[in-house]
Amino acid sequence: MNKLTAAKQKIVNQQVEIKNKINSIELEAHWFRRVFHTFASCFLVYYLLPDDPWITTLKILIAVGIVVFVIILEYLRIKEIICNSNFFGLRRYEEKRPASYVYFGLALLILLVFFPQQIAIPCILCACFSDPIMGEIRHRFGKKEAYIGGFLICMFFFLITWNTVNVSILILISILGASAAVIGEAKKFWLIDDDFMIQILPAVIIFSVWQILLFGGIDILPAELIPPF
Amino acid sequence: MKKETEYIKKEENHEKLLRAELLFAPLLIICPVLVSVFLINDWYIRGFSTGISTYDGELLLAAIILSGNILFDIPFIKSLKTHHKK
């Protein structure tokens, strides 16, 4: 009888140990994804590089090269040439579709290459910091609080980037940009990831407003936040 | 039932994955700090020491990058330490 109880206890202990191990992997994957987001803010170093034609070409080529490499890697993973289990922190819904880092990289590339930095920088900051902060608020307090918190943080990023323009334009751009970023994050599509939408949606909206006003003879674009060398 | 937002977990492979994660960790932590230092240095040399306020944005950006990264690096390092103690 004692042997049976001891064996049962041993099994229970083993189960607890496995559960703890899995929970700690889950926790690590959680923070790993969060840190990957904040790490992406490093790519803003792009704007610190000189604007000479050959350096511009080189930095665009490097950025495109990184994204192409990631897309090829992802293609091999989806086609199961490289096993899913070789990638740390993937979610189940990413098993059969491109993972969020591909969308993140693609959106980042589009912003760096095609948008002026005054529009690109706040959008990139939204994806790097608002997204994980919103995730954490959602995790601890709930959806509504996450959207309010996210909106305020995104608004802060637009406010600091556009602080040199006139107040009405500043408020308009900040509200538009922050709303678009929160909508981009909140609205879930199966194929297009929120990491793409949170960057591209506010950028497209602000770019459109800028172009429309420019057509009417008003240039609202502020001075560059990072003047190139 | 498995939730879609759950992580893909493979018990037999996780040690290998954690090694890969450990290799990534210094890059994830050090790079943002370097970029912040680079931005602060540029602000100091081209802006602060010459009295030009055009570069103040760089200082602000450096502060955001640095504080945002530290905010998430601490729990990340804690989770790494907790796991590797087991």
Interface residues (C-beta under 8 A of the other chain):
Chain A: I18 N20 K21 I22 S24 I25 E26 L27 E28 A29 H30 W31 F32 R34 V35 F36 H37 T38 F39 S41 C42 L44 V45 L48 N84 S85 N86 F87 F88 G89 L90 R91 R92 Y93 E94 E95 I121 L125 C128 F129 P132 F157 I160 T161 A223 E224 L225 I226 P227
Chain B: K2 K3 E4 T5 E6 Y7 I8 K9 K10 E11 N13 H14 K16 L17 L18 A20 E21 F24 L27 L28 I29 C31 P32 L34 V35 F38 L39 D42 R46 T54 Y55 G57 E58 L60 L61 I64 I65 G68 N69 L71 F72 D73 P75 F76 S79 L80 T82 H83 K86
